[in-house]
Structure formats: structure tokens, C-alpha cells
Amino acid sequence: LLGDLAPMHRLGMRRMLAERGVEVREESRMAELGRAAAEVEPDAIVLPLDERAFDGVARARAAAPEAKLILWARDESEMHVYDAGRSIPRRVSAGTAGALLSELETGDRRREGD
């Protein structure tokens, strides 16, 4: 689930993920994020790393506690990753789109091994 990211980031992420066969849904309104997350039950939610991030994290956690939350910096320099069930994020260097794919694939492997 792609959250309230800048339009160019959303478009680029949507294309990149769709090319790899990942089903992508979007909800650009932060107020509707919780509803969308509960409806879709996503594996991961990507949100902007900005002043609204903590509100988004709270909404997403309440609606989809098993989803990995990825907060993406606008300058694409880093991500803060909240793994399912964790309240403290990991900082990940995000110099390329491949870093996002790596985080999504890691989540898929963890679920398959459960």
C-alpha cells in the first residue's frame, strides 16, 4: 500500500513494483490510510518520512499490525523500517529503488518461513 508520497515517487514505485508482479494499491489521503490498510491487509505500507509520519505509523499499525511499515525520505537517502510487531524502526540506506525491493522481499521470505 503506497501512502501519501509525492506524486512522482508514487508513480515510480508503482511502476517498479508492478513490473515485478507486486500488487500495488494507493491511498494518498492520510486520513483514509487506516481504512485502506484494514481493507487491503497489505504486506507493506510505504509512507513519506516527514512531519506527518508518526500519524501515518499510528493509523497503519492500528489497521494492519502485521504489515511492514517503510518510511521513505523525500530525497531517497534513507528509509525507516518498522518490521511487524516492532515499535522501533531500523534505519536503512535507500540510495536506490533496489533497497525498497530488498525490504519487501525480506518481508516475503520471513512470512514464508513462519
Buried (B, 14 or more C-beta within 10 A) or exposed (E): BBBBBEEEBBEBBBEBBEEEEBEBEBBBEBEBBBEBBBBBEBBBBBBBBBEEBEBBBEBBBEBBEEBBBBBBBEEBEBBBBBBBEEEEBEEBEBEEBEBBBEBBEEBEEEEEEE
